[in-house]
Amino acid sequence: MIQKLSLLAIASLLALSGNAAELPYADSFTGETQESRRLTRGPWIVKDGTATCTQDDALYKKFKDHGPVIWYDLNFTDSTVSYSMKADEAVKNFVFTINGGEGHVFRFVSSPARTFVKAFPREGEPDGILDRKAPPLKADEWIDVSVTFNGESAIVKIGDYETTVTHPAIAQKKTTIGLGFSFGTMSFKDVAVK
């Protein structure tokens, strides 16, 4: 039974990696569907170059208190991920996530009170909290964001704020990018990975 479950998990990972797009990658939200993009956990509207969603509270509960998210299946190690985001005043947090084959690799979480940046340490690696000084989430304005991964470092730019963080976990191969949020309405545009 365990062997069957392991084979199923491996097959699922291979299927996901087979759906990954080639870099450079750009999503200008000109159509409801796009290679390697998954709009999940909400009623997403793709229109006029943006993807916008208002959290559905029933879906939030169904997905164990996880809000809407856009997933991108892309295989990379060292690249720059960039996008613009706009949150309304009801958004409680925004989560930028990078996953790899073994799970979470890197994340930053922004709320109206604060933003923190973290890596997910593997066994024997140092603590993953990398920055607590990034700016809080601003409402009702477009914010340009980019994260440049290079070896064990990442340059994080959020609006006018910029910091460089380092952690051994950052050097991992990456497979998935997530742009998610909880409560309120968020919009995204000009997603690119190069």
C-alpha positions in Angstrom: 0.0 0.0 0.0 2.8 2.4 1.0 4.6 1.6 -2.3 1.5 2.4 -4.3 1.1 5.7 -2.5 4.8 6.6 -3.1 4.5 5.7 -6.8 1.3 7.9 -7.0 3.2 10.8 -5.4 6.1 10.5 -7.8 3.7 10.3 -10.8 2.0 13.4 -9.5 5.2 15.3 -9.2 6.3 14.2 -12.7 3.0 15.3 -14.1 3.3 18.8 -12.6 6.9 19.2 -13.8 5.7 18.1 -17.2 3.3 21.1 -17.3 6.0 23.6 -16.5 6.6 26.3 -19.1 10.0 27.3 -20.4 11.7 30.5 -19.2 11.5 33.4 -19.9 7.9 33.3 -18.9 5.3 36.2 -19.0 1.7 36.4 -18.1 0.0 39.6 -19.2 -3.5 38.2 -18.4 -4.9 38.5 -21.9 -6.9 35.3 -21.6 -8.7 33.2 -19.0 -6.2 30.4 -19.5 -2.4 30.4 -19.9 0.2 27.7 -19.9 1.5 26.8 -16.4 -1.0 29.2 -14.7 -3.6 27.8 -12.2 -6.2 30.2 -10.8 -7.5 28.5 -7.6 -9.6 28.9 -4.5 -11.8 31.7 -5.7 -13.8 33.4 -8.5 -10.9 34.9 -10.5 -11.7 37.4 -13.2 -9.1 37.9 -16.0 -9.8 41.1 -17.8 -8.0 44.1 -19.2 -4.5 42.7 -18.4 -5.2 41.9 -14.7 -6.3 38.9 -12.7 -8.7 39.9 -9.8 -10.4 37.9 -7.1 -12.6 38.6 -4.1 -12.3 36.0 -1.4 -15.2 33.6 -1.1 -15.6 32.9 2.6 -17.1 29.4 2.0 -14.1 28.4 -0.1 -11.7 29.9 2.5 -13.2 27.5 5.1 -13.3 24.6 2.6 -9.5 25.0 2.0 -8.7 25.1 5.7 -8.3 28.9 6.0 -6.3 29.4 2.8 -7.5 32.1 0.5 -7.3 32.6 -3.3 -4.0 31.9 -5.1 -2.5 32.0 -8.5 0.0 29.1 -9.0 2.6 29.0 -11.7 4.4 25.7 -12.5 7.9 26.7 -13.6 11.2 25.0 -13.2 14.1 27.3 -12.3 16.9 27.8 -9.8 18.3 31.3 -10.4 15.8 33.8 -11.9 13.9 37.0 -11.2 10.2 36.8 -10.5 8.4 40.1 -10.9 4.7 41.3 -10.8 2.5 44.1 -9.7 -0.2 43.7 -7.0 -3.0 45.8 -5.7 -4.9 45.0 -2.5 -8.0 46.7 -1.2 -8.4 47.7 2.5 -10.1 44.4 3.5 -7.0 42.2 2.6 -5.5 40.8 5.8 -2.4 39.3 4.2 -0.6 38.6 0.9 1.6 35.6 0.6 4.4 35.2 -2.0 5.5 31.5 -2.0 8.2 29.6 -3.8 8.0 25.8 -3.6 10.4 23.1 -4.7 10.2 19.3 -5.1 10.4 18.8 -1.3 7.9 21.5 -0.3 8.2 25.2 0.7 11.5 27.0 -0.2 11.0 30.8 0.3 8.1 33.1 1.3 7.2 36.6 2.3 4.0 37.5 4.0 2.7 41.1 4.0 -0.1 42.4 6.2 -1.2 46.0 6.8 0.9 45.8 10.0 4.2 44.2 8.7 6.0 42.1 6.2 8.5 39.3 7.0 10.7 37.3 4.6 11.7 33.7 5.4 13.3 30.6 4.0 12.3 27.1 4.9 15.4 25.5 6.4 16.2 21.9 5.7 17.6 19.7 8.5 20.7 21.2 10.0 20.3 24.6 8.4 19.9 27.9 10.4 16.7 29.6 11.3 14.7 30.8 8.3 13.5 34.2 9.4 15.5 36.6 7.1 13.9 40.0 7.3 11.3 41.7 9.5 11.8 45.3 8.2 10.0 45.1 4.8 7.1 47.5 4.4 3.6 46.6 5.4 1.0 45.9 2.7 -0.4 49.1 1.2 -4.1 49.3 0.2 -5.5 50.7 -3.0 -2.3 51.3 -5.0 -0.3 49.2 -7.5 3.0 47.9 -5.9 5.8 46.6 -8.1 7.5 43.5 -6.6 10.5 41.5 -7.8 12.6 38.8 -6.2 15.9 37.8 -7.8 17.2 34.4 -6.7 20.9 33.8 -7.2 22.5 30.9 -5.4 21.9 31.2 -1.6 20.8 34.9 -1.9 17.6 36.7 -2.9 17.2 40.4 -3.6 13.6 41.3 -2.5 12.1 44.6 -3.9 8.7 45.7 -2.7 7.9 49.2 -4.0 10.8 51.4 -3.0 12.1 48.9 -0.4 15.0 46.6 -1.3 16.9 44.0 0.8 19.3 41.2 0.1 18.8 38.0 2.2 20.8 34.8 2.3 20.1 31.3 3.4 21.3 27.9 2.1 17.7 26.8 1.3 17.3 29.5 -1.3 19.7 27.7 -3.6 17.3 24.8 -4.1 15.6 24.0 -7.5 12.2 25.7 -7.6 9.0 24.4 -9.2 6.1 26.6 -8.2 5.3 30.2 -7.6 2.3 31.2 -5.6 0.6 34.6 -5.3 -2.1 34.3 -2.6 -4.1 36.3 -0.2 -6.7 36.2 2.5 -9.9 38.3 2.7 -10.8 41.3 0.5 -9.9 41.7 -3.1 -6.6 41.6 -4.8 -5.4 42.2 -8.4 -2.2 41.1 -10.1 -0.6 42.1 -13.4 2.6 41.8 -15.4 3.8 38.5 -14.0 7.2 37.6 -15.4 10.0 35.1 -14.6 13.3 35.5 -16.4 
